[in-house]
Amino acid sequence: MSKQSDYQIVRALGHGAFGTTFLVTEKATGKECAWKRITIANEQDRKMAQNEVDMLQRVRGEFLVSFLGSFEENLDFFILMEYCDQGDLRKFLNDLKENKQTLTEDDVWNLLTQIIEAIHSLHEMDIIHRDLKPENVFLTGHNHVKIGDFGLARIAQQTQQYYTKICGTTVYFSPELLEDEDDDSSSGSEEDSNMANKKQKHSVVQTKES
């Protein structure tokens, strides 16, 4: 079983509501991978971390981030995933704006088509992502799309009540979720409420930055 000392941290890749992701190398092989560290403060945190692992183990596809392993050590939960060396779509778009560059129409269609293919693959596996946004669309060489971050994902057939529950990042909510926010917040389970609260706090920061 893997352990923390098997890996060398290279640099931080990003920080989200549920953990921090690093680029690491496996000391024995030199292989690079993304390493998400989630601090386990209670059983709810462990349940959410395990849910992400369960989803990653299920997903398979050209446009989906690959799962490499997981382990728990000293109240931290570690998830090892495929490293996407071009960062996420948000960074990609920000870099274009900073350099006063634009995408061609063909480039836009190429990215959009891959994202749609990824969503279709998930739905074929009865998985709903529930937090799709530029920060969770990753890129490898030649702008190859990989969707990741399955912390809020659920299996649709088993959890149909989640279709309209309030979770995700507020600025990317669909209009119908915003309209039904009060009803869903009052009727959701404790798990849904905890996830919504965490993501709502995170989304406030994102809104200020946008």
Residue, then its C-alpha position, 0 to 999 in steps of 0.5 A: m500500500s502507498k504511503q506519504s513518504d513514497y512521494q516527493i511534492v513538486r508544487a501545489l496545483g490548486h486548492g478547493a473546498f474539499g482539499t489541496t492538490f499537488l503535483v508529486t513524483e513517485k520516488a521509486t519510478g519518477k512518475e508524475c501524478a496529481w495528489k489530492r490531500i483531504t484533511i479528515a476532521n470527522e466521519q462526514d469528511r471521510k465519507m465524502a473523500q471515499n465517495e470521490v474515490d468510489m466515483l474515480q474507480r467507476v469512471r473510465g474514458e478518454f476525456l475523464v481523469s484516471f484514478l491511480g490509487s488512494f490511502e489514508e495516513n495521519l488523519d489525511f486522505f490522499i487520492l492519486m490521479e492522472y496529472c494534467d500538465q496544461g492545468d485547468l480550463r480556467k487557467f487556460l482562459n485567463d492566460l489567453k486574456e492576459n496575453k491578449q489572445t483569443l481562441t479560433e472558432d475551431d478551437v472553441w468547438n474542439l474544446l466544447t465537443q470534448i467536454i460534451e463527450a466527457i459528460h456523455s461518458l459519465h451519463e452512460m455510466d449513470i454518473i452525474h458530476r454536479d460541479l462542472k465548471p472550468e476549474n474542473v475541466f483539465l487539459t493535457g497536451h494539445n488541449h486534450v480535455k479531461i474532466g475531474d474532481f468527482g467529490l460531489a458526483r453521484i450515481a443517478q440510478q441510486t440517488q434520483q433525489y439529488y437531481t435538484k439538490i443544492c450543491g456545486t458552485t453558485v456562479y455555475f448553477s442552472p436557473e432552475l436550481l437557483e429558483d428552487e434553492d429555498d425548497d431544496s435547502s429545507s428538504g435536503s439531507e444533512e449530508d446535502s446541507n453540509m456539502a452545500n454550505k462548504k461549496q457556498k463558502h467557496s463560491v463566495v470567494q470565486t464570485k469576488e474574483s470574477 
